[in-house]
Structures are given as structure tokens and as C-alpha cells.
């Protein structure tokens, strides 16, 4: 079985997720949670942010979505760079 670290990551999205769950989770291998490996569920992180920083719930949620997107973009860029540096060899 392929490891999550070796797969492209995707944010949680519709039609499988709605409301505050959209964009707050990270899935490996597929945007469909039925065929993906869960990497992170950050849906409740906005409550932690509000405990430590004064902000509205909507601002905290947007911040969590931005953090999840940054993690995904960074991971996928790293994966692309890794594949470029070590292309598969012909057998």
C-alpha cells in the first residue's frame, strides 16, 4: 500500500463535505474521502485559535482553511520536486 506521504494531498471539498468542514481537512490520494487516507482534520482548530487570539469565528475558520491550503500546496510542491529530482528508471 502506498504511504500518504507519497501521495498528492487534497482539501476536503463538496460534495462530500459542507459548511465549516470544507477546506479544513487534508486527504491523501483522492479528494473523495471514500478512497483517500486522512492526513489531518483541522475543523476544530478555529476554537483553539479563538482561545489564543481575539478573532471572530468566521475569521478563525478562514485562517484554518488558509493553513490547510498552505500545508497541501507545500506538500504537493515537495512531492513534485522529489519526482523531478528522482525520476522513475526504466526497467
Residue pairs with C-beta under 8 A, 6 or more apart in sequence:
2 29
4 28
4 29
4 37
4 39
5 28
6 79
7 28
7 29
7 37
7 79
8 28
8 29
8 76
8 79
9 26
9 27
9 28
9 39
9 71
9 72
9 75
9 76
10 26
10 27
10 28
10 30
10 31
10 36
10 72
11 22
11 23
11 24
11 25
11 26
11 27
11 31
11 65
11 68
11 69
11 72
12 21
12 22
12 23
12 24
12 25
12 26
12 27
12 33
13 22
13 23
13 31
14 22
16 31
16 32
16 33
16 34
17 25
17 33
20 43
20 46
20 61
21 43
22 65
23 64
23 65
23 68
23 69
24 41
24 42
24 43
24 45
24 61
24 64
24 65
24 68
25 38
25 40
25 41
25 42
25 43
25 68
26 38
26 39
26 40
26 41
26 42
26 68
26 71
26 72
27 33
27 36
27 37
27 38
27 39
28 36
28 37
28 38
28 39
29 35
29 36
29 37
30 36
40 68
40 71
42 64
42 67
42 68
43 64
45 64
45 67
46 57
46 60
46 61
46 63
46 64
47 60
49 55
49 60
49 63
49 64
50 57
50 60
53 60
55 63
